[in-house]
């Protein structure tokens, strides 16, 4: 079955890391040494060329501007921001502008991060509660081929694991330009035969903005782990609290005319605050023929966000600022059983799983606002959403060269919406079934060929499922389909012919029946039709020797609507914001005497901003660099530089109409941009205790 021996490809690095390194806990089924490498992507370790794992070693040594950039360890993913740092980031992958998470499912220790029916957008994925130093590994998949993956996973999924213990205490202090400061303390204690991990992080940042962001963030974690010879259980409590003043995207014409600077704002009263608390439990039990896994979680979250993207277009007197707010409670869990059987002398692994989730929003709303204060209700709802997923998978080794994976899942959603707009109240429910299939061939030594196909889906916002009139104009609309079908195929190749080099090639395509989304900014469903995407990915990890490692990831994709979309004269089939070309190059060195470091180059190619492709964003190339010095066995000093070459590029671009105070009533169509931060330096002192 899935052999892990190739995961030792990076074993030469094991002795090269400072003694304050974060230890990755991994799964008890795997020898601990295998978690100490950088990747578990070797031949025999996955069911597709686009599947893999990244471990704590690599995560720890790459500089990150934002916590959510841990997802950029998934090859082809781009993480950007168009507003304040306390808000969920913008994500891109496989021809998708994923907005704040739609069509990419993210989990932290089996807790789903994507939030359905969110005030700011479907599938909202805020990872600011994550402390990167406590990440043990990221297991990623792309496509719709795994039975375990359900809602929001059409483009892919990432499961982020947390460490269970630290070998020593960790104290880290960071200072940088633009008012950046961060402190982290974490340690493990032996308590009642188990490990108690605690961590506390506090940070502040003003950013380069003319109106300082004053971003304040506090994160806390308590995690208790108890292990026996055949079982492991964890109980984790987390809390996150943040407040910030936001500089949102601004019209390019305002910068070109000198009305504002490149880092200026049109409405400096935009701001936000958010909180998230969670309690989660995980359990793993090894039995004679396989294992049991179970998890449960409870999440409480709050968001209050003030934004103004069109300025004075709809309300010339008081402005177009609006508020999006929600209070949410989430309860859910998962139970799965895997066991090994024998079919006519052939080894087979069966898996059965159950996933359940309940979201209660009381309330979730869209409001008009003036100068950062709520004005009137546009639409306010109280809603509940129940989701149930059942899945089964059979992994059969026909012989040493042929393996198949058959999967199937059934998903059910049931929503009740009580809206301030009576016509938009109601209930909906739906079922969807998703078969999966993968064929894995090993025709030569250190080589695998993959063929995968499957069905997937994403859910629409509960308010969109029951809406019959628009929130602002009261115009009649059709309710959104509750669960939207996606279909994907992929051909892949992975090999390790050259010692030290792992290479993966994937050719894929994906079709969506609809790109209907509930637009939180407008309080209504945006009617987009079906679409299709296809692309190629080429990923490489090369360990030259015990000191040097190279990463090179290339991705190309094409996204088109099935039918012409948009209004004349700019109607077309291009999907606005869809990423087309992505490239990432990483160079990591270690143990050059006391020196260590990393250089990361990321290219985010041009995107169409309108359906006829007549307006496009420019490409963006950014470089991050780290140089570090081991002061002693328990202390190290590092310098991180972001946007190393001080490129004046955009983090994100949109194209739409807005109106400044002296402009025509119909507004002006323009590119609205949020600049990438200029060259910024941060110094970190990390000490073990």
VEXTOR-265227 format. One record per residue (C-alpha): x, y, z; residue in one letter. Coordinates in Angstrom, 1 decimal, padded with zeros to 4 digits. Each point is the difference from the previous one (the first is absolute). Example, Ala and Ser with C-alpha at 12.3 -4.5 7.8 and 13.67 -1.06 7.14 Angstrom:
<zagus>
012.3,-004.5,007.8,A
001.4,003.4,-000.7,S
</zagus>
This chain:
<zagus>
000.0,000.0,000.0,X
001.2,003.6,000.6,X
003.6,-000.3,000.9,X
001.7,002.8,001.8,X
003.6,-000.9,-000.5,X
000.6,002.7,-002.6,X
-000.9,002.6,002.5,X
003.6,-000.3,001.3,X
001.1,001.9,-003.1,X
000.9,003.0,002.3,X
001.5,-002.1,002.8,X
003.4,001.6,-000.6,X
-001.5,003.1,001.5,X
-001.0,-001.6,003.3,X
003.1,000.9,001.9,X
000.3,003.4,-001.6,X
-002.7,001.9,001.9,X
000.5,002.0,003.2,X
-000.9,-001.6,003.2,X
-002.9,002.4,000.5,X
-001.8,-001.5,-003.0,X
-003.7,-000.7,000.4,X
-000.6,-003.7,000.1,X
-002.8,-001.3,-002.2,X
-002.2,-002.6,001.7,X
-001.4,-001.7,-003.1,X
-002.1,-003.1,000.0,X
000.8,-002.8,002.4,X
-000.1,-002.4,-002.9,X
003.1,001.6,-001.5,X
003.5,-000.2,001.5,X
000.9,003.4,001.5,X
003.0,000.5,-002.2,X
-002.1,000.2,-003.1,X
-001.7,003.1,001.3,X
003.3,001.8,000.4,X
000.6,000.3,-003.8,X
-001.5,002.8,-002.2,X
-002.4,-002.0,-002.2,X
-001.9,-003.3,000.1,X
-000.6,000.1,-003.7,X
002.1,-003.1,-000.9,X
-001.1,-002.8,-002.4,X
-002.5,-002.1,001.7,X
-001.2,002.7,002.5,X
-003.1,001.4,-001.8,X
-002.9,-000.8,-002.4,X
000.7,002.9,-002.5,X
002.9,002.0,-001.3,X
-001.6,003.1,001.4,X
-000.2,-001.4,003.5,X
002.7,000.5,002.6,X
001.1,001.1,003.5,X
002.3,002.7,001.3,X
001.5,-000.4,003.5,X
001.0,002.5,002.7,X
003.6,000.1,-001.2,X
-000.7,001.9,-003.2,X
-002.9,002.1,001.5,X
002.3,001.2,002.8,X
002.7,001.2,-002.3,X
-002.0,002.0,-002.6,X
-000.7,003.7,000.9,X
-003.8,000.8,000.0,X
-001.5,003.4,-000.1,X
-003.4,-001.3,001.2,X
-001.1,-003.1,001.9,X
-002.2,-001.1,-002.9,X
003.0,-000.3,-002.3,X
000.5,-003.5,001.4,X
-002.3,-000.9,-002.8,X
002.6,001.1,-002.6,X
001.8,-003.2,000.9,X
-002.7,-001.7,-002.1,X
001.5,000.2,-003.5,X
-001.9,002.5,-002.1,X
-001.8,001.8,002.8,X
000.3,003.8,000.2,X
-001.0,001.9,003.1,X
-000.7,003.8,-000.2,X
-002.0,002.7,001.8,X
-002.2,002.9,-001.1,X
-000.8,001.4,003.4,X
001.1,000.0,003.6,X
002.2,-002.8,001.3,X
-002.6,-001.2,002.5,X
-002.3,-001.1,-002.7,X
000.2,-003.4,-001.9,X
002.4,000.1,-002.9,X
-000.7,-000.4,-003.7,X
001.0,-003.3,-001.5,X
000.7,-001.2,-003.6,X
000.6,-003.5,-001.3,X
-000.7,-002.0,-003.2,X
-001.6,002.7,-002.0,X
-002.1,001.2,002.9,X
-000.3,003.3,001.7,X
-001.1,-001.8,003.2,X
-001.1,003.2,001.6,X
000.4,-000.6,003.7,X
-000.1,-003.8,-000.3,X
-002.8,-001.3,-002.2,X
001.0,-003.2,-001.8,X
003.1,-000.6,002.2,X
-000.7,-001.9,003.3,X
002.3,000.7,002.9,X
000.2,-001.8,003.3,X
002.0,000.5,003.2,X
000.2,-003.3,002.0,X
-003.2,-001.2,-001.6,X
-001.8,003.3,000.8,X
-001.4,001.5,-003.2,X
001.1,003.6,-000.6,X
-002.3,000.8,-002.9,X
-003.2,001.7,001.2,X
-003.2,-000.5,-002.1,X
-002.5,002.8,-000.3,X
002.5,002.4,001.4,X
-000.6,003.8,000.2,X
002.9,000.8,-002.3,X
-000.1,-002.9,-002.4,X
-000.7,-003.7,-000.5,X
002.7,-002.3,001.4,X
001.7,002.9,001.9,X
003.4,-001.4,001.2,X
001.7,002.1,002.6,X
003.3,-001.6,001.2,X
001.2,002.9,002.1,X
-000.6,-002.2,003.1,X
002.8,-002.3,-001.1,X
003.5,000.2,001.6,X
002.4,-001.2,-002.7,X
002.6,-001.3,002.5,X
-002.6,-002.5,001.3,X
-000.7,-001.6,-003.4,X
001.3,-003.5,-000.3,X
-001.0,-000.7,-003.7,X
-002.3,000.9,-002.8,X
-001.6,-002.7,-002.0,X
-001.4,001.3,-003.3,X
-002.0,-001.4,-002.8,X
-001.2,001.7,-003.2,X
-003.1,-001.1,-001.9,X
-003.1,-002.0,000.9,X
001.5,-003.5,000.3,X
000.1,-000.7,003.7,X
-003.2,-001.4,001.7,X
001.0,001.8,003.3,X
-000.3,003.4,-001.7,X
-003.5,001.6,-000.2,X
-001.3,003.5,-000.1,X
002.3,002.8,-001.4,X
002.6,-002.4,-001.3,X
-000.4,000.1,-003.8,X
003.3,001.8,-000.4,X
001.7,-001.9,002.8,X
000.4,-000.3,003.8,X
002.6,000.5,002.7,X
000.1,-001.7,003.3,X
002.2,001.9,002.5,X
001.2,-002.1,002.9,X
001.2,001.5,003.3,X
002.9,-001.3,002.1,X
-000.6,-001.8,003.2,X
003.1,000.9,001.9,X
003.2,002.1,-000.1,X
003.4,-001.4,000.8,X
000.8,003.3,001.9,X
-001.8,003.2,000.8,X
000.0,002.6,-002.8,X
000.2,003.8,000.5,X
-000.1,002.1,-003.1,X
000.1,003.8,-000.4,X
-000.3,001.8,-003.3,X
000.3,003.7,-000.9,X
-000.3,001.7,-003.3,X
-000.8,003.0,-002.0,X
-003.4,001.8,000.0,X
-000.8,-000.8,003.6,X
000.3,-003.8,-000.3,X
000.6,-001.8,003.2,X
-000.7,-003.7,000.9,X
000.6,-002.1,003.1,X
-000.5,-003.7,000.4,X
000.5,-002.3,003.0,X
-000.7,-003.7,-000.2,X
001.0,-003.1,002.0,X
-001.0,-003.5,000.9,X
-000.6,-001.5,003.5,X
-000.5,-003.5,001.1,X
-003.4,-000.1,001.8,X
-001.7,-003.1,001.3,X
001.8,-002.3,-002.4,X
-000.6,002.2,-003.0,X
001.5,003.1,-001.7,X
-001.5,003.4,000.5,X
001.0,002.5,-002.7,X
-000.7,003.7,000.6,X
000.7,002.9,-002.3,X
-000.8,003.7,000.1,X
000.6,002.4,-002.9,X
-000.5,003.8,-000.2,X
000.7,002.2,-003.0,X
-000.4,003.5,-001.2,X
000.4,001.6,-003.5,X
-000.7,003.3,-001.6,X
001.2,-000.9,-003.5,X
001.1,002.4,-002.7,X
-003.4,001.7,-000.2,X
-000.5,003.7,000.2,X
-002.6,-000.6,002.6,X
001.7,-002.5,002.4,X
-001.7,-003.4,000.2,X
000.5,-000.3,003.8,X
-000.6,-003.7,-000.4,X
000.0,-001.7,003.4,X
-000.1,-003.8,000.3,X
000.0,-002.4,002.9,X
000.1,-003.8,-000.3,X
000.0,-002.6,002.7,X
000.1,-003.8,000.0,X
-000.2,-002.8,002.6,X
000.4,-003.6,-001.2,X
000.0,-003.2,002.0,X
001.3,-003.2,-001.6,X
-000.1,-003.5,001.5,X
001.5,-002.9,-001.8,X
000.2,-003.8,000.7,X
001.5,-002.8,-002.0,X
-003.0,-000.1,-002.3,X
-001.9,003.2,000.4,X
000.3,003.8,000.1,X
-002.5,002.6,001.1,X
000.2,003.8,000.0,X
-002.1,002.8,001.5,X
000.7,003.5,-001.4,X
-001.3,003.4,001.0,X
000.8,003.0,-002.3,X
-000.9,003.7,000.2,X
000.6,002.9,-002.5,X
-000.9,003.7,000.3,X
000.9,002.7,-002.5,X
-000.8,003.6,-000.8,X
001.2,002.2,-002.9,X
-000.6,003.1,-002.2,X
-000.1,-001.0,-003.6,X
001.4,001.5,-003.2,X
-002.1,-001.7,-002.7,X
000.6,-000.1,-003.7,X
000.0,003.4,-001.6,X
-000.7,001.3,-003.6,X
003.1,000.2,-002.1,X
-001.1,003.4,-001.4,X
000.2,001.5,003.6,X
003.7,-001.1,000.2,X
000.8,001.2,-003.5,X
-001.5,003.4,000.5,X
001.9,000.5,003.3,X
-003.3,000.1,002.0,X
001.4,-002.6,002.3,X
003.3,-001.7,000.4,X
000.7,-003.6,-001.0,X
-000.7,-001.1,003.6,X
-002.9,002.4,000.6,X
-003.7,-000.6,000.6,X
-003.2,001.5,-001.3,X
-002.0,-000.7,003.1,X
002.3,-000.2,003.1,X
-002.9,-001.0,002.3,X
000.0,-003.6,-001.3,X
000.8,-002.3,002.8,X
-000.7,-003.4,001.5,X
000.2,-002.3,003.0,X
-000.3,-003.7,000.4,X
000.1,-002.8,002.6,X
000.3,-003.7,-000.1,X
-000.1,-002.6,002.8,X
000.1,-003.7,-000.4,X
000.1,-003.3,001.9,X
000.9,-003.1,-001.9,X
000.7,-003.7,000.8,X
001.7,-002.6,-002.0,X
000.5,-003.7,000.5,X
001.9,-002.7,-001.9,X
000.0,-003.7,000.9,X
002.1,-002.7,-001.6,X
-001.7,-003.4,-000.1,X
001.2,-003.4,-001.4,X
-001.4,000.6,-003.6,X
000.1,003.8,-000.3,X
-001.0,003.0,002.0,X
-002.8,002.2,001.3,X
000.0,003.8,-000.2,X
-002.4,002.4,001.6,X
-000.2,003.8,000.5,X
-002.4,002.6,001.4,X
000.1,003.8,000.1,X
-001.9,003.0,001.2,X
000.8,003.5,-001.5,X
-001.3,003.4,001.0,X
000.9,002.9,-002.4,X
-000.9,003.6,-000.5,X
000.7,002.5,-002.9,X
-000.8,003.7,-000.3,X
001.4,001.4,-003.3,X
-000.5,003.5,-001.5,X
000.9,000.5,-003.6,X
-000.5,002.5,-002.9,X
000.9,-001.2,-003.5,X
-002.0,002.4,-002.1,X
000.3,003.2,002.2,X
-002.9,002.3,-001.2,X
-001.6,-001.9,-002.8,X
-003.2,-001.1,001.6,X
-000.3,002.6,002.8,X
001.6,003.3,-001.2,X
-000.8,001.8,003.3,X
001.1,-002.5,002.7,X
002.2,-002.4,-002.0,X
-000.3,-003.7,-000.7,X
001.6,-001.5,003.1,X
-001.6,-003.2,001.2,X
000.3,-002.3,003.0,X
000.1,-003.8,-000.1,X
-000.4,-001.7,003.4,X
-000.7,-003.4,001.4,X
000.0,-002.0,003.2,X
000.4,-003.8,-000.6,X
000.0,-003.2,001.9,X
001.3,-003.2,-001.7,X
-000.2,-003.6,001.3,X
001.2,-003.0,-001.8,X
002.1,-003.2,-000.2,X
001.3,-002.9,-001.9,X
000.2,-003.8,000.5,X
001.9,-002.3,-002.3,X
001.1,-003.7,000.0,X
002.7,-001.4,-002.2,X
000.8,-003.7,-000.2,X
002.2,-002.4,-002.1,X
-001.5,-003.0,-001.6,X
001.1,-002.7,-002.5,X
-001.8,-000.5,-003.4,X
001.3,-003.1,-001.7,X
003.6,000.6,001.3,X
-000.2,003.7,-000.8,X
000.3,002.6,002.8,X
-002.8,002.5,000.2,X
-000.7,002.9,002.4,X
-003.6,001.0,000.6,X
-001.0,003.3,001.6,X
-003.4,001.2,001.2,X
-000.6,003.4,001.3,X
-002.7,002.3,001.4,X
000.3,003.8,000.1,X
-002.6,002.4,001.6,X
-000.2,003.7,000.5,X
-002.5,002.5,001.4,X
000.3,003.8,-000.5,X
-002.2,002.5,001.8,X
000.2,003.7,-000.9,X
-001.8,002.4,002.2,X
000.1,002.4,-001.7,X
001.8,000.4,-003.3,X
-000.6,003.3,-001.7,X
000.8,002.7,-002.5,X
-000.5,003.6,001.0,X
000.6,003.5,-001.4,X
002.6,002.0,001.9,X
001.3,003.5,000.3,X
003.5,000.9,001.3,X
000.5,-003.4,001.6,X
-003.4,-000.1,001.8,X
-003.0,-002.2,-000.9,X
-002.9,001.9,-001.7,X
-002.8,-002.2,-001.3,X
-000.8,-003.7,-000.6,X
000.3,-001.2,-003.5,X
-000.6,-003.6,000.8,X
000.3,-001.9,003.3,X
-000.5,-003.7,000.5,X
000.0,-002.6,002.6,X
000.7,-003.4,-001.5,X
001.0,-003.5,000.7,X
001.9,-002.4,-002.3,X
000.4,-003.7,000.5,X
002.4,-002.1,-002.1,X
000.5,-003.7,000.0,X
002.6,-002.0,-002.0,X
000.4,-003.7,-000.4,X
003.0,-001.5,-001.9,X
001.6,-003.3,-000.8,X
003.3,-000.9,-001.7,X
001.7,-003.2,-001.1,X
003.7,-000.1,-000.7,X
000.9,-003.2,-001.8,X
003.5,-001.1,-001.0,X
-000.5,-002.4,-003.0,X
003.7,-000.7,-000.1,X
003.3,001.8,000.6,X
-000.5,002.2,-003.1,X
-003.8,000.8,000.1,X
-002.2,001.6,002.7,X
-003.5,001.4,-000.2,X
-001.9,002.3,002.4,X
-003.8,000.0,-000.2,X
-001.9,002.6,001.9,X
-003.5,001.2,000.5,X
-001.6,002.7,002.2,X
-003.5,001.3,000.6,X
-000.7,003.4,001.4,X
-003.1,001.6,001.3,X
-000.7,003.7,000.9,X
-003.0,001.4,001.8,X
-000.5,003.7,000.7,X
-002.5,002.2,001.7,X
000.1,003.8,-000.6,X
-001.9,002.7,001.9,X
000.6,003.2,-001.9,X
-000.9,003.6,000.7,X
-001.3,-000.1,-003.6,X
-003.0,-002.3,000.3,X
000.2,-001.2,-003.6,X
003.5,-001.3,000.6,X
-000.9,-002.2,003.0,X
-000.5,-003.7,-000.4,X
001.5,-003.5,000.1,X
001.9,-002.1,-002.5,X
001.7,-003.4,-000.1,X
002.0,-002.0,-002.5,X
002.0,-003.3,-000.5,X
002.9,-000.5,-002.3,X
002.0,-003.1,-000.8,X
003.7,000.0,-001.0,X
001.8,-003.1,-001.4,X
003.8,000.0,-000.2,X
002.6,-002.2,-001.7,X
003.8,-000.1,-000.2,X
002.3,-002.4,-001.8,X
003.7,000.0,001.1,X
002.6,-001.9,-002.1,X
003.6,-000.7,000.9,X
001.5,-001.1,-003.3,X
003.6,000.8,000.9,X
002.1,000.3,003.1,X
-000.5,003.4,001.8,X
-002.8,001.0,-002.4,X
-003.8,000.2,000.3,X
-002.7,000.9,-002.6,X
-003.4,001.2,001.2,X
-003.4,000.3,-001.6,X
-002.7,001.6,002.1,X
-003.7,000.9,-000.5,X
-002.7,001.1,002.3,X
-003.0,002.1,000.8,X
-000.1,002.7,002.7,X
-002.1,003.0,001.0,X
-000.2,003.3,001.9,X
-003.0,001.3,001.9,X
-001.5,003.4,-000.6,X
-000.8,002.5,002.7,X
-003.2,-000.9,002.0,X
-001.4,003.5,-000.6,X
000.5,-000.5,-003.8,X
-001.8,-003.3,000.2,X
-003.2,001.7,001.3,X
000.3,003.5,-001.5,X
-002.8,001.0,-002.4,X
000.7,003.8,-000.2,X
003.2,002.0,000.1,X
000.9,001.5,003.3,X
000.6,003.5,-001.3,X
-002.4,000.5,-002.9,X
-002.7,-002.5,000.8,X
000.2,-001.4,-003.6,X
-001.2,-003.6,-000.4,X
002.7,-002.7,-000.2,X
000.1,-003.8,-000.1,X
001.3,-001.8,003.1,X
003.5,-001.5,-000.4,X
000.5,-003.7,-000.4,X
001.0,-001.3,003.5,X
002.8,-002.4,-001.2,X
001.9,000.7,-003.2,X
001.6,-002.9,-001.9,X
003.7,-000.1,-001.1,X
001.7,-002.7,-002.1,X
003.8,-000.5,-000.3,X
002.6,-002.1,-001.6,X
003.8,-000.2,000.3,X
002.9,-001.8,-001.5,X
003.3,000.0,002.0,X
003.6,-001.2,000.2,X
002.4,-000.1,002.9,X
003.5,-001.2,-000.1,X
003.3,000.0,002.0,X
002.4,-001.1,-002.8,X
002.6,002.6,001.0,X
001.3,-000.5,003.6,X
-001.3,002.7,002.2,X
-002.6,001.2,-002.5,X
-003.8,-000.5,000.3,X
-002.0,001.2,-003.1,X
-003.7,-000.1,-000.5,X
-002.0,000.9,-003.2,X
-003.8,000.4,000.0,X
-002.3,000.8,-002.9,X
-003.5,000.7,001.2,X
-003.5,001.4,-000.9,X
-003.0,001.0,002.1,X
-003.6,000.9,-001.0,X
-002.4,001.8,002.3,X
-003.8,000.1,-000.7,X
-000.2,003.5,001.4,X
002.1,002.7,001.6,X
-003.0,001.5,001.8,X
001.2,001.7,003.1,X
-001.7,002.1,002.7,X
001.7,003.4,000.0,X
000.2,001.2,003.5,X
000.9,003.5,-001.1,X
-003.4,000.2,-001.8,X
-002.1,-002.4,002.0,X
-001.1,-001.9,-003.0,X
000.9,-002.9,-002.3,X
002.2,000.7,-003.0,X
-001.2,-001.9,-003.1,X
003.0,-001.6,-001.7,X
-000.3,-003.1,-002.2,X
001.9,-003.2,-000.3,X
003.8,000.0,-000.6,X
002.9,-002.2,-000.9,X
003.6,000.1,000.9,X
003.1,-001.9,-001.1,X
003.6,000.2,000.7,X
003.5,-001.5,000.6,X
002.1,000.0,003.1,X
003.7,-001.0,000.4,X
001.4,-000.2,003.5,X
003.6,-000.8,000.9,X
001.9,-000.4,003.4,X
003.7,-000.5,-000.3,X
002.3,-000.7,003.0,X
003.5,000.7,-001.4,X
001.8,-001.0,003.2,X
-000.3,000.5,003.8,X
000.3,003.8,-000.4,X
-002.1,000.9,-003.0,X
-003.5,-000.6,-001.3,X
-001.9,001.4,-003.0,X
-003.7,000.2,-000.7,X
-001.5,000.8,-003.4,X
-003.8,000.0,-000.6,X
-001.6,001.1,-003.3,X
-003.7,000.1,-000.7,X
-002.1,001.1,-003.1,X
-003.8,000.0,-000.2,X
-002.8,001.2,-002.2,X
-003.5,000.9,001.2,X
-003.0,000.7,-002.2,X
-003.7,000.3,000.5,X
-002.1,-002.5,-002.0,X
-002.1,002.9,-001.4,X
000.6,003.7,-000.5,X
-000.3,002.0,003.2,X
-000.1,003.6,000.9,X
-001.6,003.1,-001.5,X
000.6,001.4,-003.5,X
002.3,001.3,-001.3,X
002.3,-002.0,002.3,X
-001.7,-003.3,000.0,X
002.2,-003.1,-000.3,X
001.0,-003.4,001.4,X
003.1,000.9,002.1,X
-000.4,-000.5,003.7,X
001.0,003.3,001.7,X
002.9,-000.4,002.4,X
000.8,-003.5,-001.0,X
003.7,-000.8,000.5,X
001.8,-001.1,-003.1,X
003.7,-000.4,000.7,X
001.7,-000.6,003.4,X
003.7,-000.7,000.7,X
001.9,-000.4,003.2,X
003.7,-000.5,000.6,X
001.5,-000.8,003.4,X
003.6,-000.3,001.0,X
000.7,-001.2,003.5,X
003.4,-000.4,001.7,X
001.0,-001.2,003.4,X
003.0,-000.8,002.2,X
002.4,002.1,-001.9,X
001.9,000.5,003.2,X
-002.5,001.9,002.2,X
-001.8,001.4,-003.0,X
-003.4,-000.9,-001.4,X
-002.4,001.6,-002.4,X
-002.6,-000.1,-002.7,X
-000.9,001.9,-003.2,X
-003.5,-000.3,-001.4,X
-001.1,001.4,-003.4,X
-003.7,000.0,-000.9,X
-001.6,001.0,-003.3,X
-003.7,000.6,-000.3,X
-000.9,000.5,-003.6,X
-002.4,002.5,-001.7,X
-003.7,-000.7,000.3,X
-003.1,001.1,-001.9,X
-002.0,002.5,001.9,X
-003.0,000.0,-002.2,X
-001.8,-002.7,-002.1,X
001.2,001.1,-003.4,X
003.7,000.2,001.2,X
000.3,003.6,-001.1,X
001.3,001.1,003.4,X
002.7,-002.1,001.7,X
002.0,000.3,003.2,X
003.8,000.1,-000.2,X
002.1,-002.9,001.2,X
001.6,000.2,003.4,X
003.4,-001.3,001.0,X
001.0,000.1,003.7,X
003.1,-001.2,001.8,X
000.3,-000.9,003.7,X
003.3,-000.7,001.6,X
001.3,-001.2,003.3,X
003.5,000.0,001.4,X
000.7,-001.5,003.4,X
002.8,-000.6,002.5,X
000.1,-002.7,002.7,X
001.2,002.0,003.1,X
000.1,-003.0,002.2,X
-001.6,-003.5,000.2,X
-003.1,001.6,001.4,X
-000.1,003.4,-001.7,X
-000.2,001.2,-003.5,X
-000.3,003.4,-001.7,X
-001.7,000.5,-003.4,X
-000.7,002.8,-002.4,X
-003.0,-000.2,-002.3,X
-000.4,002.3,-003.0,X
-003.3,000.1,-001.8,X
-000.3,001.4,-003.6,X
003.8,-000.2,-000.1,X
000.3,002.0,-003.2,X
-002.7,002.6,001.0,X
-002.2,-000.7,-003.0,X
-002.8,002.4,-000.5,X
-002.7,-002.6,-000.8,X
-003.5,-000.9,001.0,X
-001.1,-002.5,002.5,X
-003.4,-000.2,-001.6,X
-001.9,001.8,-002.8,X
-003.7,000.4,-000.8,X
-001.9,001.8,-002.8,X
-003.4,001.6,000.7,X
-001.7,003.4,000.2,X
000.5,002.4,002.9,X
-000.6,003.7,000.6,X
002.1,002.6,001.7,X
-001.7,003.2,001.2,X
000.6,002.1,-003.1,X
-000.7,-002.7,-002.6,X
-003.2,-000.7,-002.2,X
-002.9,-001.7,001.8,X
000.4,-003.2,-002.0,X
003.5,-000.4,001.3,X
003.2,-001.0,-001.8,X
001.1,-003.5,-001.0,X
003.5,-000.4,001.2,X
002.6,-002.5,001.4,X
-000.2,000.0,003.8,X
003.3,-001.1,001.5,X
001.5,-001.0,003.3,X
003.8,000.4,-000.1,X
002.4,-002.6,001.2,X
001.9,001.2,003.1,X
003.3,001.7,-000.8,X
003.4,-001.5,001.1,X
-000.4,-000.7,003.7,X
002.5,-001.4,002.5,X
-000.7,-002.0,003.2,X
002.5,-001.3,002.5,X
-000.7,-003.0,002.2,X
001.8,-001.4,003.0,X
-001.1,-003.5,000.9,X
001.2,-001.7,003.2,X
-000.6,-003.4,001.5,X
-000.5,-000.5,003.7,X
</zagus>
